[in-house]
Amino acid sequence: MPELLRNYPTLKKPPSFQFSLATEKPGKKATLRISNMKGNILKILPIELKEGLNEILHEHGYNMQGILNCTLLLDGKPFQSRQMIFAN
């Protein structure tokens, strides 16, 4: 099964985060959903799962602060979540 790994900030402009996703079996329909602590969905990123390490870039822009939830969905169902802390 896929595993959502820890996210890391990048040095790109505009500011962004790099997400990594490890999987042994490709083919499932995957989506990365980013939402705030109130549950409002901010962005949905479709992912084409490939065997090994999959990397996804999320450009969040300037002045982003707070805690966001990042949820990996497989076939439309929540599978794993992690929290991200923004402090520009």
N, C-alpha and C positions, 0 to 999 in steps of 0.2 A: 504494500500500500504506500501511497505517497506520504512524504513527511515535509511539513512546512518548517523550514529552518529559520534561524534568527535573521532578522533584517539588518541592513547596514546603510548608513548615509553615504552618499556619493559626493564627490567634489564638483559635479557638473552644475552648470547654470541653465535653467533655473534649478533650485534645490530639489533633490530627489532621494528616494530610497531604493535600494536593490534588495529584492526578495529572492531567496533561493528555495527550490523545491526539489527534493530527491525522490526518485521513483524507480522501482525495479521493472514495472510493467507499464508500457505506454498504452495509450488508446482511450482511456476514460475521458469523458468530457469534464474539464476542470475550469473553475472560475475563482478568481481572487476578489473578495468583496471587502471594501474598506468603508467603515462606518464610524461615526462618533459615539461617545458614551451614551447619548440619548437614543441611539439606534438608527439615526438618520444615515442612509446610504450616501456616501460621498463619491464613490467610484466603483465600477465593476470592470475587472480586467479579465478577458477570456485568456485561457492558457491552452496551448497545444502541448500535451504531455509527451515528452520523449524519454527514453530510457536514460538514466543517469541524473545529472544535475541540470535543472531547468532554472533559468534566471529571468526575473521579471523586473522591469524598471517602472517605478511610480514617481512621476513628477508632481510634487505637491505644491510647488510655488513658494513665494515668500510669505513671511509673517504667519506661518502655521505654528500653532502652539496647542499643547494639550495632549490628551491620550486618545488614540484611535484604536479600534479593533480591526484586525485583519483576519478574515475567515476564508479558509479554503473550502470550496464546495465541489463535491464530486457528484456528477449526474444530477445537479440541482439541490443536493442535500448537504447541510453543513457537516464537515468532517473534522476539521481542526481549526482552532483559533489562537492567535497571539495578539498581544497588545504592543503598540508602538508609542513611544513618548517623543513628542516634538517640542523643541525649545530653541527656536531661532533667535 
